Amino acid sequence: MNTSRRDLLKKLSFSTLAAALQGYAAPASGEKSRPNILFILTDDHANKALSCYGSTVNKTPNLDRIAREGMRFNHAYVTTSLCSPSRATILTGTYP
């Protein structure tokens, strides 16, 4: 069996790639998978602007599904009434 250099390099590169990608297939045993976090922040609307919070006027089926399958905040307070410092406070957990 006479293998050319090109065929040998193809086989070597394929096997190296397959071995390298094998670790990405599944998390190692004992490792916890990281949760997916979707943080939606909106300004200047009433607490019942979305139907998942009780609105009968606004229909928001996709946001309702996300809220039903995940977690939602019912009470979130910040130290300032301005938009930018409020966002920074919520996202960083520090005072403005």
C-alpha positions, 0 to 999 in steps of 0.5 A: 500500500503506497500512501502519498504525502497528501493523503497522509496529511489529510488523514493526520489533519482530520484525526487531529481535528476530531481529537481536538473537537471531542472535548467540546461534544459534552461537558465533562462528568461532574461539571455543571452546565452554565445557565442561559441568562436573558436580562430584559430591561425597559424604561418608562412603562407601567408595571402592568405594561406586559401581559405576563404582569397583568395587562389585558390591553397589550398582548405579549405572547413571546415575553409571556413564554419567556417569563413563564419558563424562567424567572422574573423580577416583581420588585426591583429598586435603584437608588436614582430615578435617572436612566443611565445610573439606574441601568449601571446599578442593576447591571453592576450591583454597585452604587452610582 
